[in-house]
Amino acid sequence: MRFIMPLIWAFFISCVISYVLTSMGGTSFDLTSTIAMAIILSIGVFFLGEGVLKQSEREQ
């Protein structure tokens, strides 16, 4: 469950960001780039949550 919820939230946030940016640019909404951005955001969240943030907790 801890891996599914960040993926869902990353997809929703990516949809919003992609919609706003494509509306500002006057281009059409592309779901493929939205999914790619969601995957990149999810990997970043997993990396921060499992690696960087847990290491800083252990150091204290």
JOPEKA-V699839 format. One record per backbone hydrogen bond with DSSP energy under -1.0 kcal/mol. NH is the residue of the N-H (numbers start at 1). CO is the residue of the C=O. Records with the same first field share a line. If there is no record, write none. Layout:
NH: CO + CO
//
This chain:
5: 1
8: 4
9: 5
10: 6
11: 7
12: 8
13: 9
14: 10
15: 11
16: 12
17: 13
18: 14
19: 15
20: 16
21: 17
22: 18
23: 19
24: 20
25: 21
26: 22
27: 22
34: 30
35: 31
36: 32
37: 33
38: 34
39: 35
40: 36
41: 37
42: 38
43: 39
44: 40
45: 41
46: 42
47: 43
48: 44
49: 45
50: 46
51: 47
52: 47
53: 48
55: 51
56: 52
57: 53
58: 54
59: 55
//
